[in-house]
Amino acid sequence: MEHLNLLTVIKPDNYVAFTFFIGTMAMMAASVFFFFELGNTSKDWRTSVLVSGIITFIAAVHYYYMRSYNLETNDSPVFFRYVDWLLTVPLMCVEFYLITKKAGAKVGLLWKLIFASVIMLVAGYWGEAVAKKEAAFWGLISGLAYFWIVWMVWKGEVAQLSKASSPAVQKAIDSLLKFVVIGWGIYPLGYLVGTADGQWYEFCKNWNLNMDIIYNIGDAVNKIGFGLVVYALSRSED
Ligand SMILES: *C/C=C(C)/C=C/C=C(C)/C=C/C1=C(C)CCCC1(C)C
C-alpha cells in the first residue's frame, strides 16, 4: 500500500471524507460563534450557550482527528466517534436539564437522562465494535434506552413540567422534544446502515448509503442546530 500522511488529498468523489472535513470546519466555526456571543447573552441563558460552545468545541477536536483517521485508513473512526458522543451527549443532557430547570426540574432528572444516554451509547458501541454479530440485539438495547429518553420528554416528567410553565419555556421544551425525536432519530438509521448484512447490506451498497455520512449529518443537526435553537431562545426572551 502506498504511504499516506495527514495531508492526503480528498478525492472529489470521496463524500465521506468530505463530510468529515466540512464537519471539522463547521464545529470550529460554531464554537467561535457561541463563545463570542457569551458576552451579550442574558444571564439566564449564559450557561446554556456556554455548554453549546463546549459541545461543538469537543466535537471539533474529535472531527479533526476522525477526518485524518478516515483519510488515512478509509475506515470508520468508530472508537473516536463514541469517545466524542460519550462526552457530548451527557452535555446535551445538561442542556436539556438547564431548559427544563426553568420549568422547575430537579437535578434527579439530569442524572436519569445521563444514565439512559450512557446505556444507549455503550450498547451501541458494543454492537458496532465488540459484538458485531449481535449488532441487532445491542441496537435494540440501545434503542430501548433511547425510547426511555424520548418518553421522559414526550409524556413523562419533562412533559408534565412543561404543562405548568410559561409559554416561552413551553416553546423551548417543544423544540427540545423535536430534537430528541427527529434529531437523535438520525443516529439509529446510521447504525442500521453500518451494521447491515445480507440483502439489506446489498441494498445499502446499491444506494450508496453510508453510516459515517448519516452520523455526520446527525452531529451537525444536533450539536450546531440545537445550539443555535438555544441561542435563538436566549434572544427571544429579553
Ligand atoms: C452529538 C452526538 C449525539 C447527539 C449523539 C447521539 C447518538 C444517539 C442518539 C445514538 C443512538 C443509537 C441508537 C438509538 C440505537 C443504535 C445505536 C446508536 C448508539 C447509534
PDBQT file of the ligand as one rigid body, heavy atoms in Angstrom, charges set to zero:
ROOT
HETATM    1  C1  LIG A 301     -23.551  14.827  19.455  1.00  0.00    +0.000 C 
HETATM    2  C2  LIG A 301     -23.914  13.469  19.391  1.00  0.00    +0.000 C 
HETATM    3  C3  LIG A 301     -25.173  12.968  19.615  1.00  0.00    +0.000 C 
HETATM    4  C4  LIG A 301     -26.359  13.838  19.941  1.00  0.00    +0.000 C 
HETATM    5  C5  LIG A 301     -25.322  11.541  19.505  1.00  0.00    +0.000 C 
HETATM    6  C6  LIG A 301     -26.449  10.851  19.695  1.00  0.00    +0.000 C 
HETATM    7  C7  LIG A 301     -26.472   9.453  19.489  1.00  0.00    +0.000 C 
HETATM    8  C8  LIG A 301     -27.591   8.655  19.531  1.00  0.00    +0.000 C 
HETATM    9  C9  LIG A 301     -28.939   9.195  19.856  1.00  0.00    +0.000 C 
HETATM   10  C10 LIG A 301     -27.404   7.242  19.225  1.00  0.00    +0.000 C 
HETATM   11  C11 LIG A 301     -28.353   6.324  19.257  1.00  0.00    +0.000 C 
HETATM   12  C12 LIG A 301     -28.253   4.884  18.910  1.00  0.00    +0.000 C 
HETATM   13  C13 LIG A 301     -29.442   4.164  18.941  1.00  0.00    +0.000 C 
HETATM   14  C14 LIG A 301     -30.734   4.757  19.412  1.00  0.00    +0.000 C 
HETATM   15  C15 LIG A 301     -29.548   2.737  18.512  1.00  0.00    +0.000 C 
HETATM   16  C16 LIG A 301     -28.345   2.277  17.725  1.00  0.00    +0.000 C 
HETATM   17  C17 LIG A 301     -27.073   2.700  18.354  1.00  0.00    +0.000 C 
HETATM   18  C18 LIG A 301     -26.935   4.226  18.493  1.00  0.00    +0.000 C 
HETATM   19  C19 LIG A 301     -25.864   4.429  19.559  1.00  0.00    +0.000 C 
HETATM   20  C20 LIG A 301     -26.439   4.789  17.159  1.00  0.00    +0.000 C 
ENDROOT
TORSDOF 0
